[in-house]
Amino acid sequence: MSDLNRRRFLEGTAGVAATGLTAGGLWAPAVHAQTLAYKPEKGAKLRVLRWSRFVQGDIDAYMANVRKFTEKTGIEVRVDNEGWEDVRPKAAVAANTGAGPDIILSTNDDANLYPEKLLDVTDLADYLGKKYGGWYPACEAYLRPDGKRWIGIALGAAGSMMVYRQSQLKAAGFDAFPKNNDDFLKMLRALKEKGTPGGFALGNATGDSLWTNWLIWSHGAKLVDKDNKVVIDSPETLKALEYAKEMYATFIPGTLSWLDPNNNKAFLDGQVSVTNNGISIYYAAKNSPDAKLKEMAADIQHASFPIGPVGVPTESHLFFNQMIMKYTKYPQAAKEFLRFMMEWDQFDPWLLAAGGYIAHPLAGYEKSAVWTVDPKNTPYRDSVKHMRPAGYAGRLGYASAGAGADFIVTNMVAEAASGAKTPKEAAERAQKRAERYYKV
């Protein structure tokens, strides 16, 4: 965390302490920052492109808030849902052609692929930050890359946590989820021996392949250093890739082609006992009419990723942004829509309905009941607070966004883990691919 971001975060969270709690125990927004007026353009209509839901409560509550907005303002809002892998190219086409949705909900640092095509939303970001306790540092890193203007509004993140079957871990000789990489590997081997293996996505999965960031970071490796110099071909990376080979040997077959839905299906089908995922697996089991899945839900637990040789947490989560395209005919209406959707009266019910699938980007929402109504939700609460930006340890921008969209780290890990290339060959290829983005 930079000194600048740390200072901004502390300034923001001080606002939370100052406001205190309501009589009902909920956090109260800062009184001094409760007003911001946008005047939507006459005849405004909005089109929103967003990723498809992984939990039904998300889209149900989101659409309820959309209808509430329309009833209040008279502004018609069309919402199109697409898969994560489809939103990215459609957003790029819209940015390059200057036509398409007014607002796009996308992932990671996609906003940094075309920052000049996005509406400046600094006024809205400042308002929300002051009112709701401050933005977490990762939000500023992703959406305020120059330290000045905001190119989007953070929506939060889908936490990538360990999802596992407690009974199967216990049968393999583990009473608790391992805290370090050595014990984690021992657990994976024991689970395979018991016929209840694990599995982690090694395909181009937008969210679930982020575990490969944890893998290299936990060994002290990184794609780039703080000066944006590509350093992925390093001794630390080779150690991480050797570890990946040992992990892969315990996986269920087929993980090389897994995209985001695959590990959900494998887990709910009983094919794997541990994977990394958002809370959607537990959500689906808990809310299923199938008695067997409800029984599985009682056995599902969540944990943070183990800590590797670096000795500190190295969390990587799927960040969600909200971008207003500069070509929109209705910038005031678009800002008013995002302001409305981020206010407590709409945002908190949405968090609750999503059941912990989305972790909030503003410190004030730590007080949301979603994080305590079910103890299994709690591990996801601080995902945005603790996450490292995908472009760690460098500056975010076109290079980091392009390298992430090109799945350079994931492909490197898949090549080495599967034996398609030696660790050295995989690291050298990743180095060359990354250097095409991080040009000196």
N, C-alpha and C positions, 0 to 999 in steps of 0.2 A: 504494500500500500504506500503510495507516495505521500510525502509530507502534506502536499496540497489537499489530496483526497482525505487524508486522515483528519486534517483540520476542518474541512467542510463537513465531514461526517459527525465529528464531535460537536460542531456548532449546531448541526441539525438535531442530534439526539438530545442536546441540552434543552431543546424546545419541548421534547416529550416530558422530561422531568418537570419542567416548569408548569405544564398544563395539568399534570396529575391525572387522576381517574375520576370517572363519573360515579354517582352513588351506586350504580349497578356493577361497578368494577371494570367497566370498559374505558379504554383510553378516549380522551376528549380532544378534538382538534384544537389547534392554537386559535384563540379567539381573534387575535390581531390579523390573521391571514385568511379570513373566511369569505372575502368578497373578491371576485374577479368577473368582470362583465365582458362577454363577447356579444357582438350584434350580428347574428347570422344573416347572410345575404338573402334578399327577397327571392323567393322561389327556389331556395336551395334544396338539392337532393344529394345524398351521399351514397357512395358505393364502398363497401369495406371488403377486402380480401383477407382472410385469416386461415390459419391452419385448422385442419379437422380436429374435432375433439377426440380425446382418448378416454374421457370419462363423460358420461351423458349429462351429468349435472352441470358441467362447464357450459356446454352450448345451450342447455335449457335456461340457465340463469342469465347467460349473456344475452340471449334473444329476448328474455323478459325485460332486461334493462334497455335494450334497443327499442322495444315497444313503448316503454315508459318514456324514453327520450322523445319519440315521435309524438306521443300524446301531449307532452309538455310543450314542445316547440313547433309541432306541425311539419317537421322535416322528415321526409321519407328516407329510410335507410335500407339499402339492399346489402345483405351479407352473403358472400360466397365462401364456401369452405373447400379447401384443397389440402391434399397431403403435404407434409413438410417438404418432401423432395420436389413437389410441383410449385409450391409458393415461390421458392427462390428464383427459378428461371422466369416465371411470370412477372415477378417484381422487377427483375432486370430488364425485361422487354418493355414494361411500362415506363421505367425510368429512362430508357434509351429512346423510346418513341414519343414520349410526352403525352401518352394517352392511356387510360385505364382506370383502376380504382383510385378513389381519393385518399383512402387510408389503407395501409397494408400492415398486417401483423405478421412479422417474420421472426427469424431466429439468429442467435449469436450476433456477430458484427456485420450482418448483411448491409446495414445502413452505411457502413464505411466503404462499400463498393461504389456508391454514387452519392456522396454527401452533398454535392452541388445541386443535385436534383431534388433535395428534400427541403421542406419548409422549415424555417427557423422557429423553434417552439420554446425559446429560452424563457419568455414571459410565463408560459404555462408551467414549465418545469420548476421555475423559481417559486411560483405560487404554491404548487403541490408540495414542494420540498419544505417550505416554511410552515405550511399548515399541518403536514403529517410527519413531522419529526426528522426529516432529512432523508436524502437518497443514500443507499448503500454505495460504497466506493466503486463497485463493479459497474453500477449503472452509469456513473460519470465516465468511467473508462470506456465503456461501449458507445455512449451516446453524446459525450462531450470531449471528443478526442483532442481538440485544440485547446481545451481548458477554458473556452469562452462560450461559444454558442452551442445550444443543444440541437441535435439533428433528429431527435426522436424522443418519445416518452417511454420509459421502461414499463413493461407490464408485469415482469417478474421472471420466474424461471421454473422449469420442471426439474425438481431435484433428482439427481442421479445417485440413488442410495443402493446399498446391498439389500436385496429382497431374498428371503430364505425361509425354508421349512424348518421350524424349531425341532420337530420330532426327528427329522432325518439327520440334522446336525448331531443331535444327542445320540442317535443310533451309531453315528460314525465316531463317537467318542468326544464330542465337544459340547460342553454345557453352555457356552457363550460364544458369540461371534468373535473370531480372532482380531486382535488389536494391531498386529504387525504383519509384514509381508511373509516372514518365514512361517509363522503359524497358519497364515491364510493358505499358503501352498500345501502345507501338511493336511489341512482340512479338505482342500480340493481333491487331493490324492485319496484320502480316506473315503470321501463321498463316492468317488468312482469305483473304489473297491467294493463298496456296499451296493453298487448298481443304481445309485441315485446321483448321477454326475451333475456338474454345473454347466453353464454355457453363457458366453458373452459375445455380443455381436462384433463380427469382423468385416461385415460388408459396409457399404457406404450409407450407414444409418445416421441420420442427422443428430439424433439424441443419444441413442444407446451405444454408439461407438465412442462416445466421449470418455469411456473408461480408459481408452488408450492414452489420453492426456494424463490421467492419474498415474498410469503405469510408468511413463517416462519421467514425469515430475517427481514421483516418489523415489526415484533413483538418482535425482539430481540433474537429469537431462532436461533440455528444452530446445524448442525449434530455433529460437533466436535469443540473443542476450539483450540487455537493457538498451543497447545502442542499435538494435535491429539488425545485428550481424547474425547470419545463419550459422548455428553451431550444433546442428543436430547430429553431425558425424563426429561423435565424441565417445570417449571410454565409458561415460555414464550411460549413454544410449545403448552401447553394446551390452552392458550389464542388464539393462532393462529388457532388451530383446532376448537375451538368454533366459531370463525369468519368464518372458512371454512364451517361449518354447515349452517350458515346463508346465505352465498353465494350460496351454493348448492341448497338451497330451492328455489332460483330464477332461476335456470338453466333450459334450455330445457331438456327434458328427453333424456337419452342415453349417456351422457358425460362420464360415467364410462368406456365405451368401446372405446372412441374416440382415434384414432391414429392421426398422423400428417395431413393426408388429410381431416379428417372429419370436422373440424371447417371451413376449406376453403369452402367445399361444402355447409355446413349449412348456412354460411353467404351469399354466392352467390345465394343460393336458397331462400333467404329471411326469413329463419327460425330463425336467431338470429340477433340482432342489435349491439352486442358488443362481442368481443373475443380478445385473444392475438395472435399475429401472426407476421411473417415477412411481407414484403411489397407485397408478392405474391398475396394476395386477391385483393388489389388495382390494381396491375399490370394486373391480369387476366381480371378484369372488364374494365379497361381503354383500353385494347387492343382487347377486344372481338368485333366481328362483330354484336353481339346482341345489338339492340338499348336500351333494358331495362337495360342491364348490363352497357352500357356506361352511361346511366342516373344515375345508382347507383354509378358509379365511381365519379361523381361530388358530391355525397352526402357523400362519404367516407372521414373520417379524421383519423389522427393518433395522439397519445399522449403517454407520458411516464406513467409508472405505478404510482399510487398514493403513497404518502409517509405515512408510518405507524407510530406507537407509537415511534419508534426509532428516528424519526425526520430527517433521511437522506435517499437519494435514495438507493434502494437495488436491482439493476438491475441484471438479469440473462439472458444471451443470449446464443445461440447455437454457440459454437466456432468450427471453422474448422481448421484442421491441415493437413499438407502434410508430409508424412513419406516416407523415402527411406529405403527399407528393406535391412538389412546387407547382405543377401544372394544374392543380385543382382550381375549379372556378369558384369554389366556396371555401376559402381558407378560414374564415371566421366560424362558419358552421362546423368545419372539421375540428377546429380547436375546441369549440363548445362541446362537441360530441365526446372528445377525449377527456375534457374536464369533467363532464357529467359522469362518465363511466368510471373515473378514478376516485370520485368522492365516496366517503364512507357509506352513505346510504345505498349506493349501488355496488361498490367494490367489495365490501365485507360480505353481503349476502352471496355474491359470486364466489368468493373464496370458500365460504361454507358449503355451497352447492357442489363445488369441484372437489370437496373432500380432502384437501391438502395437496392436490395435484399441482397447483401453482403456488409457489412461494412468493410472498410479497416483496416489492422493491423499496418500500418506504418503511422506516423504522417504526412509525406509529402503528402499523398493522401487526406488529408482534403481539398485540393485545387481542387480536381476533380470536374468537372462541373456537375457530376451526382447529387450532393447535392444541387444545386441551379437551375437546369434546370426546376425542378418542386418543388414548396414549400412543397408538401406532402411527398417528399423524405427526407427532412431535418431532421425530428426527428430521423431517423435511422443513421445519420452520425456518431454520437459519441458512438455507441453501444460498440465497443471494448474498446474505451477510458475509459468508465465509468463502464464496467462490473466487477462483482465479479466472480472469478473462482468458478467453481461448487463445489470444495472441501473446500470452505470458512468455518471456519476461520483457517483451518489447512494447513499443507503442502501437496502438491500434490504428488501422487505416486501411487503404486499399490492399496493401500486401498481406496483412493478417487476415482480412476477410477473404481474399482470393485463395490463400493457402488453406484456410479452413474449409472453404467451399470445395476445394480440390481433394480433400481428405488425405493430405500428405502423411500425417502422422498415423492415421488408421491404416492406410495402405502399407506403410513401412512395417507396422507391427504385424499385419496379416501375412506379409511376405516372409518375414523372419520366423514367425510362430509356426507357420505351416511347412516350412522348409523349402518353399519355392525359391528363396534366396538365402544366402548366409546372412547373419546379422550385419556383417560389414558391408556386404553388397546392398542390403536393404537401406542401411544408413547412408551410404554414398549416393544411392538413387534419390532418397529423400532430400539430401543436401542439394543436389543439382536441381530438383524440382522447386524447392523453396527459393533458391537463388534467382529463379526466373521472376519471382514476385518481389523479393527483397533486393532489387537492383541498387547497386551503389551509385 
